[in-house]
Amino acid sequence: MTPNHIVTLRQMLKSERGVLLPGAPNALAARVIADLGFRAIYLTGAGLTNMHLGLPDLGFMDLSQVAAHVLAIRGFTDLPLIADADTGFGNAINVGHTVRTLEQAGASAIQLEDQAAPKRCGHFSGKELVSKAEMVAKIKAAADARRQEIVIIARTDACAVEGFDGAIERAASFIEAGADMTFVEAPESYDDLAQVPQRLNAPQMLNMVLGGKTPIIDHAKAAELGFSLVLYANAALQGAVLGMQKALTALRDQGVLGEDPSLIAPFAERQRLVDKPHYDALEKRYAV
């Protein structure tokens, strides 16, 4: 039986456009995203690497770390959850294992990309690709391995390596191989960006990287162009970094930090976000 969160995502991709998709670098960020009323969550590989390991997005995350975060997020929300699985952690055989692992952990979709190891952030220079044939094999393996109709999202980084037309050609071959959705990363002009949904016969994801190579457009324009999901993979992370820097700068400079609402969330708000009242109620219920 297909879980409701996968059914919901598939219905969303079939019938809606311009859905905002914030990225979560950890489970707390996912709670904030859900609390604010967003309708889906993206577990960002770059954000997870930055936040969890304190390292750049150069392929340092492994499958067990991604699966642990998927499991943690699925523990408190039924929202669709897209897991960034980088290159799938190996060859086509490994991709099958990755799909089964993340599907069992509770992912609604798995995103795979066509970079060679070590992969790089989509807006870094120096990216290299695996062959189109190798990526097609990975997508076929992903489709064969799934048990619950998890959505397969195939990302191509070919814009920076083979040019925009090369990226479209790759994405089209990935759809033919069984990808449910494609993600053409880092088109560098509005004209190229606008062509993506017109030239590919599958739902499309648009990645809005703040400070990156792709022109920023709002979700209404993205919907008009035909994009299903509008990803802000690391907006939460970048906001959190700024917030930490502001609060800790004040502590360093003043030697003390009060409950200034312009610098920190109140203690009670932090407890609300992690659902402490629920656990307080459980303690009372099971008290002996």
Backbone bond lengths (Angstrom), bond angles and torsions (degrees), N, CA, C in turn:
res aa  C-N    CA-C-N  psi(-1)  N-CA   C-N-CA  omega(-1)  CA-C   N-CA-C  phi
1 M - - - 1.473 - - 1.528 109.73 -
2 T 1.324 116.32 132.17 1.465 120.65 -178.44 1.525 110.28 -77.30
3 P 1.342 118.17 126.26 1.471 120.41 179.91 1.525 112.23 -60.69
4 N 1.329 115.23 152.01 1.469 120.51 -177.43 1.519 112.64 -59.41
5 H 1.335 118.03 -35.46 1.469 119.23 -177.30 1.521 111.25 -66.58
6 I 1.342 117.66 -30.36 1.466 120.62 176.08 1.522 109.94 -75.45
7 V 1.326 116.99 -42.05 1.473 120.72 176.75 1.517 110.29 -58.28
8 T 1.338 116.30 -44.28 1.466 121.03 -179.42 1.524 111.04 -61.30
9 L 1.331 116.62 -44.49 1.467 119.66 179.63 1.520 111.25 -64.31
10 R 1.309 117.62 -42.36 1.462 120.05 -179.91 1.537 111.09 -63.58
11 Q 1.323 116.86 -40.33 1.463 120.24 177.22 1.525 110.55 -64.51
12 M 1.332 116.89 -40.01 1.459 122.14 178.75 1.525 110.76 -60.64
13 L 1.324 116.28 -45.66 1.461 120.27 -178.62 1.523 111.82 -68.30
14 K 1.313 116.51 -30.13 1.461 120.63 -178.87 1.519 112.72 -75.20
15 S 1.341 116.87 -36.96 1.464 118.84 -167.31 1.525 115.60 -119.31
16 E 1.331 119.00 -7.41 1.462 119.80 -174.02 1.520 111.57 -123.22
17 R 1.333 114.65 159.85 1.459 122.18 177.46 1.531 108.91 -136.81
18 G 1.321 114.72 149.44 1.460 120.73 174.54 1.513 115.18 72.37
19 V 1.325 118.35 25.68 1.469 120.80 179.97 1.523 108.70 -74.04
20 L 1.330 116.68 125.36 1.462 121.33 179.43 1.522 110.14 -72.40
21 L 1.326 115.54 133.70 1.456 121.95 -176.23 1.528 109.21 -128.28
22 P 1.335 118.45 94.81 1.467 119.77 178.48 1.526 111.16 -77.73
23 G 1.323 115.13 147.03 1.449 120.60 176.83 1.515 111.53 -91.03
24 A 1.322 115.94 143.02 1.460 122.44 176.55 1.524 109.01 -114.01
25 P 1.342 118.40 125.83 1.457 120.36 175.55 1.522 112.89 -86.30
26 N 1.330 116.84 -6.34 1.466 121.21 177.27 1.526 108.57 -166.25
27 A 1.324 116.53 179.99 1.461 120.87 -175.27 1.530 112.12 -69.15
28 L 1.326 118.49 -34.00 1.463 119.56 179.22 1.527 110.56 -64.25
29 A 1.326 116.84 -42.77 1.464 120.05 176.71 1.522 110.39 -61.76
30 A 1.332 117.18 -38.27 1.461 120.13 177.45 1.520 111.05 -63.23
31 R 1.329 117.45 -37.00 1.469 120.33 175.90 1.526 110.86 -62.93
32 V 1.327 117.03 -41.71 1.472 120.33 178.61 1.523 110.27 -63.20
33 I 1.336 117.05 -43.40 1.466 121.39 178.76 1.523 110.91 -59.58
34 A 1.324 116.50 -47.04 1.463 120.21 178.86 1.520 111.32 -65.20
35 D 1.320 116.97 -40.65 1.462 121.83 -178.08 1.528 111.90 -63.64
36 L 1.321 116.78 -31.48 1.462 121.18 -178.81 1.527 112.97 -84.34
37 G 1.324 116.99 -0.47 1.450 119.69 172.92 1.514 115.96 91.92
38 F 1.330 118.14 9.82 1.465 119.04 173.39 1.526 108.91 -66.88
39 R 1.313 116.25 156.77 1.468 120.34 -168.96 1.519 114.31 -103.08
40 A 1.313 117.18 -4.35 1.460 121.12 178.18 1.525 107.91 -158.06
41 I 1.330 115.23 159.97 1.458 122.20 -176.72 1.526 108.70 -129.27
42 Y 1.321 115.38 142.47 1.457 121.88 177.32 1.528 108.12 -117.60
43 L 1.319 117.18 117.66 1.471 120.64 176.00 1.521 107.25 -82.09
44 T 1.320 116.05 105.98 1.452 122.19 -171.31 1.525 112.23 -84.32
45 G 1.330 115.77 125.41 1.455 119.84 177.85 1.515 112.23 -65.13
46 A 1.333 116.50 -41.61 1.460 119.85 178.72 1.529 110.32 -64.14
47 G 1.331 116.12 -46.54 1.455 119.73 -179.26 1.512 112.42 -65.28
48 L 1.323 116.26 -39.80 1.458 121.16 178.42 1.530 110.09 -63.20
49 T 1.329 117.23 -42.43 1.462 121.28 178.24 1.529 110.66 -63.86
50 N 1.336 116.21 -45.76 1.462 119.97 179.76 1.519 111.59 -63.66
51 M 1.338 117.01 -48.20 1.462 121.97 -172.71 1.524 112.13 -78.69
52 H 1.322 117.41 -42.29 1.461 121.45 -173.18 1.526 111.84 -82.51
53 L 1.346 116.21 -36.98 1.460 120.10 -176.29 1.524 113.37 -110.29
54 G 1.342 117.40 -16.51 1.458 119.85 -175.65 1.518 112.60 68.28
55 L 1.342 115.79 32.43 1.455 121.69 -177.01 1.526 110.48 -125.78
56 P 1.340 117.73 161.11 1.467 119.92 177.19 1.523 111.45 -73.49
57 D 1.321 115.77 165.88 1.465 122.07 -177.23 1.522 110.02 -79.57
58 L 1.327 115.28 79.72 1.468 121.64 -178.08 1.522 111.10 -131.00
59 G 1.336 116.49 33.25 1.448 120.40 172.86 1.516 115.49 83.10
60 F 1.317 118.13 26.79 1.467 121.00 -177.50 1.530 113.85 -84.48
61 M 1.330 118.54 -18.97 1.460 120.56 -179.58 1.519 110.49 -75.07
62 D 1.346 116.27 146.10 1.457 119.32 174.42 1.529 109.85 -115.68
63 L 1.327 115.87 172.86 1.457 120.99 -174.38 1.520 112.13 -61.04
64 S 1.320 117.78 -41.39 1.466 119.66 -177.19 1.524 111.71 -62.60
65 Q 1.325 117.26 -35.83 1.465 120.42 178.83 1.523 111.27 -68.87
66 V 1.325 116.73 -43.42 1.465 119.68 177.62 1.529 110.20 -63.49
67 A 1.332 116.75 -44.89 1.467 120.63 -178.84 1.521 111.22 -61.87
68 A 1.324 117.76 -39.37 1.465 120.70 179.71 1.522 111.19 -62.72
69 H 1.328 117.01 -38.73 1.465 119.71 179.44 1.526 111.37 -73.63
70 V 1.335 117.69 -36.85 1.469 120.16 174.36 1.524 109.50 -59.09
71 L 1.317 116.91 -46.88 1.456 122.06 -178.92 1.528 111.03 -61.22
72 A 1.320 116.81 -42.07 1.466 120.39 179.81 1.523 111.37 -63.53
73 I 1.332 117.09 -43.14 1.462 120.59 -179.05 1.523 111.07 -69.63
74 R 1.327 116.42 -42.38 1.463 119.26 179.90 1.526 111.35 -64.38
75 G 1.310 117.71 -21.17 1.453 120.87 179.28 1.511 115.03 -65.32
76 F 1.343 117.45 -19.58 1.464 118.44 -177.45 1.524 114.28 -128.12
77 T 1.321 119.63 -0.14 1.460 118.88 179.64 1.519 110.99 -143.33
78 D 1.337 115.44 147.93 1.467 122.42 174.19 1.522 111.73 -101.62
79 L 1.333 117.20 8.68 1.464 119.75 178.43 1.525 110.59 -66.21
80 P 1.329 117.44 150.35 1.464 119.43 171.71 1.525 110.60 -54.77
81 L 1.317 115.53 135.96 1.467 122.07 -176.66 1.525 108.90 -129.29
82 I 1.327 115.33 116.09 1.464 121.75 179.44 1.522 108.19 -98.15
83 A 1.326 116.75 125.53 1.457 121.78 -178.23 1.525 110.10 -103.73
84 D 1.313 115.87 122.85 1.462 122.18 174.99 1.526 107.61 -79.53
85 A 1.325 116.49 110.90 1.466 121.32 -177.87 1.525 112.20 -106.45
86 D 1.331 117.40 21.86 1.459 122.19 177.68 1.538 110.54 50.75
87 T 1.308 118.17 -123.55 1.463 121.48 -177.16 1.527 112.67 -91.94
88 G 1.330 117.06 5.54 1.467 120.68 179.60 1.508 113.47 92.33
89 F 1.359 116.29 3.06 1.464 122.65 175.88 1.531 112.58 64.75
90 G 1.332 115.86 41.32 1.451 119.54 174.45 1.512 112.97 139.28
91 N 1.332 115.62 -151.62 1.466 121.03 -177.75 1.527 110.35 -88.13
92 A 1.324 116.14 -167.54 1.467 119.73 -176.57 1.521 112.03 -60.45
93 I 1.336 117.25 -36.98 1.470 120.28 178.46 1.522 110.23 -63.29
94 N 1.333 115.93 -44.42 1.460 120.38 178.46 1.521 111.82 -63.98
95 V 1.325 116.74 -36.60 1.469 120.94 179.09 1.523 110.59 -60.34
96 G 1.331 117.13 -41.81 1.460 119.59 177.30 1.515 111.49 -57.72
97 H 1.328 117.42 -42.97 1.464 121.75 177.88 1.528 110.55 -65.23
98 T 1.328 116.49 -40.33 1.465 120.77 178.98 1.522 111.15 -60.92
99 V 1.322 116.61 -45.12 1.467 120.60 179.71 1.517 110.63 -61.68
100 R 1.314 117.66 -47.86 1.464 119.73 -178.98 1.525 111.88 -62.60
101 T 1.334 116.46 -38.78 1.464 120.89 -178.90 1.526 111.18 -66.62
102 L 1.325 117.14 -47.83 1.466 120.04 -177.01 1.524 111.44 -73.51
103 E 1.319 117.29 -32.03 1.456 120.96 175.16 1.531 109.90 -63.62
104 Q 1.332 116.69 -44.02 1.463 120.56 179.62 1.526 111.13 -67.55
105 A 1.340 117.58 -32.46 1.461 121.17 179.10 1.527 112.37 -71.37
106 G 1.346 116.35 -21.97 1.451 119.21 176.87 1.510 116.26 121.10
107 A 1.330 117.85 12.73 1.467 119.78 176.64 1.523 110.30 -70.10
108 S 1.323 116.30 143.89 1.469 122.31 174.63 1.520 111.10 -90.38
109 A 1.330 115.24 -26.32 1.468 121.12 -179.37 1.514 108.10 -149.64
110 I 1.325 114.58 152.63 1.458 120.59 175.26 1.517 107.86 -123.87
111 Q 1.318 116.28 132.59 1.459 121.41 178.84 1.526 109.28 -104.78
112 L 1.332 115.90 128.45 1.459 123.13 178.89 1.519 108.60 -121.88
113 E 1.324 116.85 145.76 1.463 119.76 -178.78 1.519 111.33 -126.47
114 D 1.329 115.60 162.57 1.464 120.98 -172.09 1.519 113.93 -100.15
115 Q 1.318 117.14 25.39 1.456 119.91 175.87 1.524 110.98 -80.83
116 A 1.340 114.49 155.54 1.459 121.30 170.13 1.521 108.69 -85.58
117 A 1.319 116.09 153.02 1.460 120.50 178.25 1.539 110.10 -75.55
118 P 1.339 117.17 143.55 1.461 126.53 -4.29 1.521 110.81 -78.75
119 K 1.316 116.54 132.56 1.460 120.86 179.61 1.526 110.20 -66.38
120 R 1.329 115.40 159.35 1.458 121.63 179.05 1.518 109.45 -129.72
121 C 1.320 115.69 155.09 1.463 120.13 171.07 1.523 108.77 -47.13
122 G 1.321 116.73 141.58 1.458 121.40 -176.91 1.507 114.94 -61.71
123 H 1.337 116.57 -14.81 1.457 120.40 -178.92 1.527 111.48 -112.94
124 F 1.354 116.75 16.61 1.460 122.81 170.32 1.524 108.99 -91.33
125 S 1.324 115.33 158.83 1.462 120.99 173.04 1.527 109.48 -87.11
126 G 1.326 116.22 164.14 1.451 121.31 173.84 1.509 115.55 86.50
127 K 1.335 118.32 16.61 1.457 120.66 -179.19 1.532 110.84 -71.45
128 E 1.345 115.25 146.47 1.458 122.26 173.46 1.524 108.00 -126.79
129 L 1.333 115.83 150.34 1.459 121.64 -176.44 1.516 111.59 -111.21
130 V 1.335 115.36 150.54 1.463 119.00 164.28 1.532 107.13 -77.65
131 S 1.304 117.03 167.66 1.454 119.58 178.62 1.532 110.20 -66.10
132 K 1.307 115.16 156.00 1.460 119.30 177.18 1.528 110.00 -59.35
133 A 1.325 117.14 -39.33 1.471 121.03 -179.21 1.525 111.02 -62.69
134 E 1.328 117.49 -39.80 1.465 120.05 179.42 1.526 110.91 -65.77
135 M 1.319 117.17 -41.52 1.456 119.95 179.52 1.525 111.18 -67.90
136 V 1.325 117.34 -38.54 1.464 120.67 176.20 1.520 110.16 -59.51
137 A 1.331 117.05 -41.55 1.459 120.68 178.38 1.529 110.91 -62.67
138 K 1.321 117.24 -40.08 1.468 121.05 178.78 1.531 110.82 -62.55
139 I 1.328 116.24 -42.16 1.471 119.54 -179.73 1.526 110.41 -66.58
140 K 1.313 117.02 -41.45 1.466 119.78 177.30 1.533 110.07 -61.69
141 A 1.324 117.07 -40.81 1.465 120.74 178.63 1.519 110.62 -64.58
142 A 1.327 117.07 -39.81 1.464 120.92 178.45 1.519 110.88 -63.05
143 A 1.327 116.47 -44.41 1.467 120.52 -179.79 1.526 111.45 -65.08
144 D 1.315 116.58 -37.90 1.464 120.42 -179.78 1.531 111.98 -70.49
145 A 1.328 116.45 -31.26 1.468 120.34 -172.39 1.520 113.36 -80.92
146 R 1.319 117.83 -26.26 1.465 119.03 -172.23 1.527 111.03 -68.64
147 R 1.335 113.78 148.09 1.457 121.03 -179.86 1.526 112.15 -115.64
148 Q 1.322 117.11 -17.45 1.465 121.44 -171.89 1.527 112.88 -123.11
149 E 1.303 117.56 19.70 1.475 121.86 179.79 1.524 112.31 63.11
150 I 1.348 116.39 31.28 1.456 120.25 172.75 1.532 108.56 -52.86
151 V 1.322 116.85 141.05 1.461 122.66 -178.17 1.528 109.44 -77.24
152 I 1.317 116.77 131.86 1.461 121.95 178.82 1.523 108.85 -102.85
153 I 1.323 114.80 119.10 1.466 121.93 179.10 1.524 107.76 -109.22
154 A 1.317 117.12 121.03 1.459 122.27 -179.04 1.529 109.12 -105.51
155 R 1.312 114.71 118.81 1.469 120.84 178.70 1.520 109.51 -100.90
156 T 1.331 116.16 139.76 1.451 119.88 171.32 1.522 109.98 -119.90
157 D 1.326 114.95 136.26 1.467 122.20 176.64 1.520 110.93 -103.99
158 A 1.325 116.12 23.39 1.461 120.37 -172.26 1.524 113.85 -73.33
159 C 1.324 118.68 -17.08 1.479 118.85 179.88 1.526 111.11 -53.40
160 A 1.333 116.14 -41.05 1.462 120.39 -176.24 1.519 113.03 -81.15
161 V 1.335 117.36 -12.59 1.470 120.56 -173.80 1.523 111.76 -114.11
162 E 1.332 116.66 -47.36 1.461 122.06 -175.70 1.517 112.65 -112.26
163 G 1.322 117.71 0.11 1.451 121.55 -178.60 1.520 112.17 87.99
164 F 1.324 115.92 169.27 1.464 121.08 -174.23 1.525 112.15 -62.40
165 D 1.335 117.62 -44.76 1.470 119.37 -179.69 1.523 111.14 -63.49
166 G 1.321 116.56 -36.19 1.456 119.77 176.18 1.510 111.87 -63.79
167 A 1.342 116.38 -37.88 1.463 120.65 178.24 1.526 110.72 -65.39
168 I 1.332 117.10 -41.72 1.464 120.47 178.68 1.522 110.49 -64.62
169 E 1.316 116.80 -40.84 1.471 120.39 178.97 1.523 110.60 -62.18
170 R 1.329 116.47 -43.31 1.465 119.66 178.16 1.532 110.56 -63.31
171 A 1.318 116.83 -47.93 1.464 119.74 -178.33 1.524 111.36 -58.74
172 A 1.313 116.91 -40.71 1.469 120.33 179.00 1.524 110.95 -62.13
173 S 1.319 117.16 -39.50 1.466 120.12 179.11 1.521 110.91 -69.13
174 F 1.325 117.25 -30.74 1.467 120.33 178.57 1.531 110.68 -70.23
175 I 1.322 116.19 -37.05 1.476 119.98 176.24 1.522 109.59 -63.74
176 E 1.316 116.34 -43.73 1.462 120.38 179.21 1.526 111.22 -61.94
177 A 1.332 116.49 -31.70 1.461 121.04 -178.64 1.523 113.22 -77.95
178 G 1.349 117.00 -13.07 1.455 119.12 177.21 1.509 116.25 127.98
179 A 1.338 118.60 2.21 1.462 120.15 177.12 1.531 109.49 -67.52
180 D 1.320 116.57 136.25 1.458 121.81 178.40 1.520 112.12 -81.53
181 M 1.322 116.11 -24.11 1.461 122.34 -174.91 1.523 107.49 -151.61
182 T 1.324 117.47 147.64 1.460 119.29 174.42 1.525 110.51 -123.20
183 F 1.321 112.94 162.17 1.463 122.86 -171.11 1.523 105.42 -141.53
184 V 1.331 116.25 99.78 1.461 122.04 177.79 1.523 106.73 -86.32
185 E 1.319 116.08 106.78 1.460 120.93 -173.36 1.522 112.23 -82.30
186 A 1.327 114.38 136.75 1.464 124.71 167.86 1.530 116.54 61.67
187 P 1.353 119.33 44.77 1.468 117.78 165.50 1.530 108.52 -62.78
188 E 1.320 117.22 139.34 1.460 119.59 -169.42 1.519 114.27 -102.57
189 S 1.320 118.14 2.51 1.462 120.25 177.00 1.520 109.51 -136.98
190 Y 1.317 115.70 156.14 1.457 119.91 178.12 1.528 110.46 -63.39
191 D 1.327 117.57 -38.30 1.465 120.46 -178.85 1.528 110.94 -61.23
192 D 1.327 116.79 -43.67 1.467 119.80 177.90 1.526 110.50 -65.26
193 L 1.312 115.84 -46.73 1.465 121.02 -179.93 1.525 110.44 -54.44
194 A 1.326 116.49 -45.03 1.462 120.73 -175.96 1.520 112.47 -67.26
195 Q 1.323 117.96 -24.45 1.466 120.81 -178.83 1.527 113.68 -76.86
196 V 1.340 116.66 -22.90 1.468 119.94 -170.26 1.524 112.65 -55.10
197 P 1.350 119.53 -55.01 1.476 117.96 -178.48 1.520 113.56 -67.14
198 Q 1.318 117.28 -23.40 1.458 120.30 -178.57 1.528 111.87 -76.33
199 R 1.324 116.02 -29.16 1.466 119.93 -173.23 1.525 113.94 -99.24
200 L 1.337 116.59 -6.52 1.465 119.36 -177.20 1.518 110.48 -123.70
201 N 1.306 116.65 131.70 1.457 123.00 -173.33 1.534 111.33 -94.31
202 A 1.335 114.69 61.48 1.466 121.50 177.26 1.520 107.05 -166.85
203 P 1.332 118.64 160.70 1.468 120.13 175.01 1.532 110.83 -57.58
204 Q 1.334 115.18 148.57 1.461 120.68 -175.90 1.530 111.64 -125.17
205 M 1.337 114.73 145.45 1.450 122.18 173.57 1.521 109.24 -106.44
206 L 1.329 116.05 138.02 1.458 122.48 176.38 1.520 108.25 -113.87
207 N 1.328 116.89 127.50 1.458 122.04 -177.32 1.524 110.36 -102.61
208 M 1.325 115.88 114.71 1.455 121.84 178.02 1.534 108.63 -97.91
209 V 1.333 115.70 98.50 1.459 121.49 -178.40 1.520 108.57 -97.70
210 L 1.319 115.85 113.67 1.459 120.49 -178.45 1.528 109.08 -69.62
211 G 1.332 115.87 114.11 1.458 120.84 -174.53 1.516 113.04 92.95
212 G 1.355 117.21 3.13 1.460 121.76 -177.81 1.518 113.18 -92.08
213 K 1.325 115.32 -159.91 1.470 121.65 -171.30 1.525 114.43 -92.98
214 T 1.333 117.84 -18.31 1.462 121.42 -174.75 1.522 110.98 -90.56
215 P 1.347 118.47 135.47 1.470 119.68 176.51 1.528 110.94 -57.74
216 I 1.325 116.53 138.90 1.458 121.64 179.80 1.529 109.27 -85.23
217 I 1.331 116.06 127.45 1.464 121.62 174.03 1.519 108.46 -128.95
218 D 1.343 117.08 158.33 1.460 118.53 -179.21 1.533 110.36 -82.02
219 H 1.338 115.54 169.12 1.463 119.02 -172.91 1.524 111.83 -68.09
220 A 1.350 117.39 -28.07 1.463 119.40 178.56 1.533 110.45 -66.61
221 K 1.328 116.96 -42.38 1.466 120.17 177.25 1.530 110.63 -67.10
222 A 1.321 116.75 -38.44 1.467 120.11 177.46 1.525 110.45 -61.67
223 A 1.330 116.27 -40.93 1.467 120.55 177.89 1.521 110.25 -64.18
224 E 1.321 116.63 -42.60 1.470 120.84 179.44 1.525 110.92 -60.95
225 L 1.332 116.87 -36.53 1.457 120.97 179.67 1.527 111.95 -74.61
226 G 1.341 116.69 -21.52 1.460 119.86 176.99 1.514 115.74 112.19
227 F 1.343 118.90 8.36 1.461 121.46 178.10 1.522 110.34 -77.08
228 S 1.324 116.25 134.84 1.461 120.91 -179.87 1.521 111.73 -78.33
229 L 1.331 117.06 -47.21 1.460 122.47 -176.65 1.524 109.77 -121.45
230 V 1.336 115.77 139.54 1.464 121.89 177.67 1.528 106.78 -116.48
231 L 1.312 115.15 104.58 1.460 122.32 -172.23 1.525 111.79 -89.04
232 Y 1.328 114.98 128.39 1.464 122.67 166.84 1.529 105.70 -116.50
233 A 1.334 115.66 82.26 1.460 120.16 -167.02 1.518 112.94 -64.17
234 N 1.319 117.90 -34.26 1.462 118.97 -171.99 1.522 113.84 -130.59
235 A 1.345 116.43 23.65 1.464 118.98 175.25 1.525 110.75 -63.41
236 A 1.342 117.33 -42.68 1.467 120.50 179.49 1.526 110.84 -63.07
237 L 1.326 116.60 -42.44 1.460 120.38 -179.96 1.526 111.00 -64.20
238 Q 1.327 117.01 -46.28 1.456 119.69 -178.84 1.527 111.26 -64.87
239 G 1.344 117.00 -36.76 1.458 120.00 174.89 1.517 111.51 -65.48
240 A 1.338 116.47 -39.66 1.467 120.22 -179.97 1.524 111.18 -66.34
241 V 1.322 117.27 -40.34 1.467 120.55 178.65 1.524 110.14 -60.63
242 L 1.332 116.54 -45.70 1.460 119.75 178.97 1.524 110.89 -62.31
243 G 1.331 116.69 -42.45 1.455 120.11 178.97 1.520 112.17 -61.82
244 M 1.331 117.51 -43.52 1.463 121.22 177.83 1.524 111.01 -62.80
245 Q 1.320 115.61 -42.89 1.462 119.05 -179.47 1.525 111.40 -62.95
246 K 1.334 116.97 -41.82 1.470 120.15 -179.86 1.522 111.21 -65.22
247 A 1.329 117.14 -48.06 1.464 120.20 -177.34 1.520 111.33 -64.93
248 L 1.320 117.27 -43.36 1.458 119.66 -176.30 1.519 112.33 -76.36
249 T 1.329 117.23 -27.55 1.465 119.72 173.14 1.528 109.90 -64.92
250 A 1.331 115.76 -42.87 1.467 119.28 177.67 1.520 111.09 -62.26
251 L 1.333 117.63 -41.05 1.462 120.94 178.12 1.526 110.89 -64.16
252 R 1.312 116.77 -44.45 1.476 120.47 179.77 1.529 111.74 -62.19
253 D 1.336 116.11 -44.27 1.458 119.81 -173.74 1.520 112.81 -78.36
254 Q 1.356 117.34 -31.81 1.465 120.63 -174.96 1.524 113.28 -101.29
255 G 1.331 116.07 -18.77 1.452 119.48 -179.68 1.506 114.62 78.30
256 V 1.303 117.71 1.63 1.458 123.34 178.76 1.523 107.67 -156.97
257 L 1.330 116.44 153.22 1.457 120.03 179.42 1.513 108.95 -138.05
258 G 1.325 116.20 117.04 1.452 120.57 176.46 1.517 111.12 -91.32
259 E 1.319 116.31 -175.07 1.467 121.10 179.55 1.525 110.29 -83.89
260 D 1.309 116.01 63.97 1.459 122.63 178.61 1.527 108.10 -78.28
261 P 1.343 118.76 112.84 1.465 120.16 -176.54 1.525 113.95 -65.34
262 S 1.339 117.40 -13.51 1.464 118.90 175.75 1.534 111.74 -82.99
263 L 1.342 116.42 -9.31 1.454 120.65 -177.78 1.527 113.61 -115.98
264 I 1.336 116.78 -37.12 1.462 118.79 -175.81 1.522 110.77 -137.44
265 A 1.314 115.04 152.33 1.464 120.58 171.48 1.527 108.36 -74.56
266 P 1.312 118.32 142.44 1.462 120.13 178.73 1.525 112.02 -61.23
267 F 1.325 115.00 153.53 1.468 121.63 178.26 1.526 110.53 -53.73
268 A 1.328 116.67 -44.14 1.464 120.36 -177.93 1.523 111.89 -64.48
269 E 1.322 116.83 -35.39 1.459 119.83 178.64 1.528 110.93 -67.37
270 R 1.314 117.00 -38.96 1.465 120.05 177.22 1.524 110.63 -61.43
271 Q 1.321 116.89 -41.58 1.466 119.74 179.58 1.532 111.42 -68.67
272 R 1.338 116.48 -35.78 1.468 119.40 177.92 1.515 110.79 -63.93
273 L 1.336 116.61 -43.06 1.457 120.16 -177.25 1.525 112.44 -62.82
274 V 1.311 117.26 -34.52 1.468 119.20 -179.82 1.527 111.77 -93.20
275 D 1.343 115.71 11.19 1.467 122.06 171.16 1.527 113.32 65.50
276 K 1.342 116.07 36.00 1.467 118.76 179.27 1.526 112.63 -61.08
277 P 1.346 120.74 -37.56 1.469 119.23 178.16 1.532 113.23 -55.35
278 H 1.328 116.63 -34.48 1.463 120.09 177.64 1.526 110.96 -62.34
279 Y 1.318 116.81 -42.90 1.460 120.42 -178.97 1.524 111.46 -74.44
280 D 1.326 117.49 -30.24 1.463 120.10 172.75 1.528 109.90 -61.43
281 A 1.350 115.63 -42.39 1.463 119.86 179.47 1.529 111.44 -65.03
282 L 1.340 116.08 -38.41 1.456 118.86 178.19 1.529 111.69 -65.62
283 E 1.336 116.65 -37.69 1.472 119.25 178.02 1.537 110.61 -60.43
284 K 1.314 115.54 -41.77 1.465 119.38 179.25 1.536 110.81 -67.08
285 R 1.309 116.07 -40.12 1.464 120.24 -177.93 1.526 112.11 -64.11
286 Y 1.334 115.79 -39.20 1.466 119.14 -174.66 1.530 113.41 -103.68
287 A 1.326 116.28 12.64 1.472 120.14 179.26 1.533 110.11 -62.45
288 V 1.311 115.55 141.81 1.476 120.80 178.67 1.534 109.72 -120.29
